[in-house]
Amino acid sequence: MKVKVRAGKVRFSLRLPLRVCLWALSRADGEGALLCRQERQKALRILKEAKRTFGELLLVRAESASGEEVSFIL
């Protein structure tokens, strides 16, 4: 997964492995896991297949009123 941030002259891109992103989702809730291990494995298989099928896939693109942009790309 790639995270792109553009704010004026500042531009950077951060690559994160899908496993790390799914693991972070499972730890996001302090009380209990949002995704159990089997669900993470299933989601990882689905996301990898989508990446093979569609190539670069834009998941989320958000732009603020001041022109700052953040994109999450698979």
C-alpha positions in Angstrom: 0.0 0.0 0.0 1.2 3.5 -0.8 0.3 6.7 1.1 0.8 9.9 -0.8 0.7 13.3 0.8 0.7 16.6 -1.1 0.6 19.9 0.8 1.8 22.9 -1.1 5.4 22.3 -1.9 5.7 19.4 0.5 5.2 16.0 -1.3 6.1 12.6 0.0 5.1 9.0 -0.5 5.2 6.2 2.0 5.1 2.5 1.1 3.7 0.1 3.6 3.4 -3.7 3.3 -0.2 -4.9 3.3 0.5 -7.2 6.2 1.5 -4.2 8.3 -1.7 -2.2 7.4 -3.9 -5.2 8.2 -2.1 -5.8 11.5 -2.5 -2.1 12.4 -6.3 -2.5 11.8 -6.4 -5.4 14.1 -4.7 -3.4 16.9 -6.7 -0.1 16.3 -9.3 -0.9 19.0 -7.9 -1.0 22.5 -10.6 -3.4 23.8 -10.6 -6.1 21.2 -9.3 -6.8 17.8 -11.2 -5.4 14.8 -9.9 -8.3 12.6 -9.0 -11.7 13.8 -6.1 -13.7 12.3 -8.3 -15.7 9.9 -10.0 -12.5 8.7 -6.6 -10.8 8.2 -5.4 -13.7 6.1 -8.5 -13.7 4.0 -8.4 -9.9 3.5 -4.7 -10.2 2.5 -5.5 -12.8 -0.2 -8.4 -10.7 -1.5 -6.2 -7.5 -1.7 -3.3 -9.3 -3.4 -5.7 -10.7 -6.0 -7.2 -7.3 -6.6 -3.7 -5.8 -7.0 -2.8 -8.5 -9.6 -6.1 -8.0 -11.4 -6.3 -4.2 -11.4 -2.7 -3.0 -10.9 -2.5 0.3 -9.0 -5.9 0.8 -7.4 -6.9 4.1 -5.7 -8.6 3.3 -2.4 -9.1 6.7 -0.9 -8.4 10.3 -2.0 -9.1 13.2 0.3 -8.6 16.8 -0.4 -8.9 19.6 2.1 -10.3 23.1 1.4 -6.7 24.5 1.6 -5.6 22.2 -1.2 -3.8 19.5 0.9 -4.3 16.0 -0.6 -3.9 12.5 0.8 -4.2 9.3 -1.2 -4.2 5.7 -0.2 -3.2 3.4 -3.2 -3.2 -0.4 -3.2 
